[in-house]
């Protein structure tokens, strides 16, 4: 599958979200893994119709009205791989909690209990027969001009999520765990808010 994409700065183009779009795959690239310290650098989006956008965030003070409208649109499911991190990055940067959401990592952990390998690369390989490189994952995403390698990597990180969701949904229904997955997805917004306020998993322990 080719990873074609359109590059833009600080917001989606005005016409990116069209009528009939039901889902969008989203990923983020940041300067590190500490949400309040490490700035959001890139938002990758791949719509269910195949259009893919790489939105480089150069000025966090810009309002990004089209991106915010998409994140809060109740008619469009936001697909993530490890939604907990990406949702926190987006919420911290734009003040809008993505909803509704679907996390392929959570779905994989509920459906693929025969393995402990739930990374995106493993899901692409097993479910789709596709091999993706993670070589650029730890590169400098804060640079003014991203390299072609970074852009291709970023586009591929969202390219397969729609297909992966389809495969995982089949497995979740087969194992009678779809309702459980939906409940987990609904809880993610609360989990993200707790993360940003400093509460870890110990809050659920005795």
N, C-alpha and C positions, 0 to 999 in steps of 0.2 A: 504494500500500500504506500503510495507516494505521500510525502508530508509537505504538501503545498500550504502556504500561509501568507497572510498579509501583516506587515509590521505597522504599528502606529504608536503614538506617544500619549501617555497620561489618561487616555480614555478610549473607549470603543468608538468607531465611526457611527454617525447618527443612524444609518440604515442597517446596522448589523443585526439587530433583533427584529425579526419580521413575524407577521402573523403565522400561526401554525407551528412555530418552533416549540417543541415539547421538552427538550433537554439540551444541556450544554455541559461538556466536560471541561473542568477547570483545574489548573495547577498553578503553583506560584514558585518563584525563585527569589530567595532573600540573601542577605549578606551573612546569615548564620542561622542558628536554631533557637535563639532567644528572641521571642517575638517583640518585646518592648525595647530591646536594644538594637536588633539587627533589622535594618529597613527592608521594606518590600521593594524589589527591583523590577520584577516582571510578572505579568499575569497572562497565562496562556489559556485560550478558550477555543474549543472545537464544537461547533453546533451539530445538531442531529442531521442537518442537511449537507454536512461535509465542509462548510466554511470554517477556516481556522484563523485566529488572530493572535498575534503576539503584541501585548500592550506593555511597552517599556515605561516604567514609572520614573520619570525624571524630576517631577515636581509634586510632592505629596500634598502641597497646599491647594492644588487645582481641584475643583469640585467633582470631576469625573461623573457627570450626571447620567450618562448612558450606562456605564458600568454599574453604578449604584442601583439604577432602575432594574437592571438584569438580576443583580444579586438578591433583590427583594421581591422579584416577580413570583407570585404564588403559582403561576401556571407553568413555570419552567423548572424542571428538576435539575439541580446542580450536581454533577457527578464528580467525585474526587477519589483519589487514591491516598489514603491517610487524611481524611477530611479534617480531623482534629487540628492538625497543624495549619493547613491552608485556610480553614475557616477563621482561625485566630488571626492569621496574618491579614486577611481581608477585612475582618471586623475592626482590628486595631488601626488599619490604614484608612478605611472609608466610613466607619461607624455604622455599617449595615451588616446584620448577621445573615449570611446566605441561607435561604430556605425556599422550598423544601430541598433536602439533600439526600444523596446516596453515596456511601463509601465502599469502594471495591475491596479495601483491606478488611473492613469489618465483615462484609459479606463473605469474603474468602475464608476468614477464620471460622465463621459459622457453618459454611458449606463444605469446605475442604479439610475436614478434621483428620484426614489420613496423612497430613503433612504439616510441618511447622514453617514452610516456606511460602510466605504470602506477599513477597515483594512484587512490584509491577513487572519486572523483567521475567520473573518466574510465571506469573499469570499469563503474560503474552506468549511465552514459550509453550506452556502446557495447553492452554485453552484455545489459542489461535494459531499455534505453529509459527509465531513471529519472534524474531530475535532483535532486541533493542539494546543499544549501548548505553551505559551509565557513566561513560568516561568524563563527560562535562559536568557532572552533578556538583562537584566541589570547585568549580572554576569561579572566577571573579564576575559575578552578575551585576556588580555596581558600576562597571566600566561604561563610559559614554557611548561607545559603539560596540555592540555585541559582535562576536565573530560569526561567520557562517556556520561553524561547527556548533556553537552555542544555540543558534537559532534552530538548526535542524534537530538538535537534541530536545529543545524545549517543545517544539511542535510534536515530536513523536511521543512525548510524555502524556499528551491528551488525545492523540490520534486514535488509540485503540480502546479507550474507556467505554464507549458506547457498546462495542461488541462484547467486551468483557462483562459488562452488566447483563447483557442478554444471556450469556452462558451461565453466569452465577445465579441469575434468577431461576433458571431451569433447575439447577442443583438445589437451591433453597426450597423450591416448591416440592421437589422430589423427596427431600428430607423433612418436609413439614416444618420449615424454620423461617418461612418468609415473614410471618407476623412478628416473630422475634427480631428479625433483621430490621423491619420497619420501626419497631419500638426503639431499637438502638439508634437508628438514624435520627429519630425525633428527639432523643436525649442529647445528641451531640452539641446542640446550641448551649444547653445548660453546662455541659462538661467544658466547653470552650470558655464560657464566662468564669467558671471556677478556676480554670488554668490561669486566666489573665489576672485573677484576684489572688492567686498564690496558693490555692488549695490543691493538693495532690490526691492520689487515689486513697490515701489513708482516711479520708473523710467517710468512706464506706466500710471501714474496718471496725471491729469491736472497740 
